[in-house]
Amino acid sequence: MQKAELLELIKQAMKAQDKTRLSILRQINQAIKQIEVDERRDVTEADIVACIKKLQKVTNEELEALRGASADSYTDRIESLASQADILTSLLPKQLSGSELEALADKLIASLGASSKRDMGKVMGALTKQTNGNFDKPAAAAYIGSKLA
């Protein structure tokens, strides 16, 4: 997601009067502005994804804490946080999984010349670099481990 796309999503949320979505998008925009001011540079797509993941992590932690408390007085807040988590998940890039992940892993194994379990770290590192970490890590580890046995 580019910054222009984010600003367009903010406009759409304003027009639709979707306050929850608008609030989340504004939080992401504020985090991006903070990076631009602090580091005096334009943000990249990776910066935007990192901001979304950080906000998602905080939201999920609070949601789990409230679910652990399981008090009836928190039901509204739990519903709100759950909808925020869903919105944040929808903003993240699609994760690579299934046959696409296996094909990429096979290609990387061949290009790196990996042949044993000792090479698994190299393959996982290359996979992370190539997909920016947007893949199903447990499934990838299991598949690569079976290929390098």
Contacts in CASP RR format, 6 or more apart in sequence:
PFRMAT RR
TARGET T0000
AUTHOR 0000-0000-0000
METHOD contacts of the structure
MODEL  1
MQKAELLELIKQAMKAQDKTRLSILRQINQAIKQIEVDERRDVTEADIVA
CIKKLQKVTNEELEALRGASADSYTDRIESLASQADILTSLLPKQLSGSE
LEALADKLIASLGASSKRDMGKVMGALTKQTNGNFDKPAAAAYIGSKLA
1 45 0 8 1.000
1 48 0 8 1.000
1 49 0 8 1.000
1 52 0 8 1.000
1 91 0 8 1.000
1 93 0 8 1.000
2 45 0 8 1.000
2 48 0 8 1.000
3 32 0 8 1.000
3 42 0 8 1.000
3 43 0 8 1.000
3 48 0 8 1.000
6 25 0 8 1.000
6 28 0 8 1.000
6 29 0 8 1.000
6 32 0 8 1.000
6 48 0 8 1.000
7 29 0 8 1.000
9 21 0 8 1.000
9 25 0 8 1.000
9 91 0 8 1.000
10 22 0 8 1.000
10 25 0 8 1.000
10 26 0 8 1.000
10 29 0 8 1.000
13 21 0 8 1.000
13 22 0 8 1.000
13 25 0 8 1.000
14 22 0 8 1.000
20 80 0 8 1.000
20 83 0 8 1.000
20 84 0 8 1.000
20 87 0 8 1.000
21 87 0 8 1.000
24 55 0 8 1.000
24 84 0 8 1.000
24 87 0 8 1.000
24 88 0 8 1.000
24 91 0 8 1.000
27 55 0 8 1.000
28 48 0 8 1.000
28 51 0 8 1.000
28 52 0 8 1.000
28 55 0 8 1.000
28 91 0 8 1.000
31 51 0 8 1.000
31 54 0 8 1.000
31 55 0 8 1.000
32 43 0 8 1.000
32 47 0 8 1.000
32 48 0 8 1.000
32 51 0 8 1.000
35 41 0 8 1.000
35 43 0 8 1.000
35 47 0 8 1.000
35 51 0 8 1.000
36 42 0 8 1.000
36 43 0 8 1.000
46 132 0 8 1.000
49 92 0 8 1.000
49 93 0 8 1.000
49 132 0 8 1.000
52 88 0 8 1.000
52 91 0 8 1.000
52 92 0 8 1.000
53 92 0 8 1.000
55 88 0 8 1.000
56 85 0 8 1.000
56 88 0 8 1.000
56 89 0 8 1.000
56 92 0 8 1.000
59 81 0 8 1.000
59 84 0 8 1.000
59 85 0 8 1.000
59 88 0 8 1.000
60 85 0 8 1.000
62 81 0 8 1.000
63 78 0 8 1.000
63 81 0 8 1.000
63 82 0 8 1.000
63 85 0 8 1.000
66 74 0 8 1.000
66 77 0 8 1.000
66 78 0 8 1.000
66 81 0 8 1.000
67 78 0 8 1.000
92 134 0 8 1.000
93 132 0 8 1.000
93 134 0 8 1.000
94 134 0 8 1.000
95 134 0 8 1.000
95 135 0 8 1.000
95 136 0 8 1.000
96 104 0 8 1.000
96 131 0 8 1.000
96 134 0 8 1.000
96 135 0 8 1.000
96 136 0 8 1.000
97 135 0 8 1.000
97 136 0 8 1.000
97 139 0 8 1.000
98 136 0 8 1.000
98 139 0 8 1.000
101 135 0 8 1.000
101 136 0 8 1.000
101 139 0 8 1.000
101 140 0 8 1.000
101 143 0 8 1.000
102 143 0 8 1.000
104 127 0 8 1.000
104 130 0 8 1.000
104 131 0 8 1.000
105 123 0 8 1.000
105 127 0 8 1.000
105 140 0 8 1.000
105 143 0 8 1.000
105 144 0 8 1.000
105 147 0 8 1.000
106 147 0 8 1.000
108 114 0 8 1.000
108 123 0 8 1.000
108 126 0 8 1.000
108 127 0 8 1.000
108 130 0 8 1.000
109 123 0 8 1.000
109 144 0 8 1.000
109 147 0 8 1.000
109 148 0 8 1.000
112 119 0 8 1.000
112 122 0 8 1.000
112 123 0 8 1.000
112 126 0 8 1.000
113 119 0 8 1.000
114 120 0 8 1.000
114 122 0 8 1.000
114 123 0 8 1.000
114 148 0 8 1.000
115 148 0 8 1.000
116 148 0 8 1.000
117 145 0 8 1.000
117 148 0 8 1.000
117 149 0 8 1.000
119 148 0 8 1.000
120 141 0 8 1.000
120 144 0 8 1.000
120 145 0 8 1.000
120 148 0 8 1.000
123 144 0 8 1.000
123 148 0 8 1.000
124 137 0 8 1.000
124 140 0 8 1.000
124 141 0 8 1.000
124 144 0 8 1.000
127 133 0 8 1.000
127 135 0 8 1.000
127 140 0 8 1.000
127 144 0 8 1.000
128 135 0 8 1.000
END
